[in-house]
Amino acid sequence: MATPETAVALYNYEAFMGGESDFMAFRSKLPIGSPAPDFTAVALDSGEKVQLRDYWKDGDLVIEFGSLT
C-alpha cells in the first residue's frame, strides 16, 4: 500500500511531467536570439493593457515567466 508521501510523489510525476514530444515542440518554436512576437498583456499593478513593443522603446528587455504550484 502506498504511503501518503509516495502517493503525492506519484501524482506529481504523472500530472506535471511532460513527455519528450512537449520538449521537442518547445525547442522548435522560436530560435534563441530571435525577436519575440509583440503581444498584449494586463499590468498587474494597474490593470491596464500593455504591449511588449511599449517596453522595447527603452532598449533591451528581459522577461521572466515563472510558475507557482
Secondary structure, DSSP 4 states (H G I P E B T S, - for coil): ---HHHHHHHHHHHHHPPPHHHHHHHHTTS-TTPPPPP-EEE-TTT--EEEHHHHHTTS----------
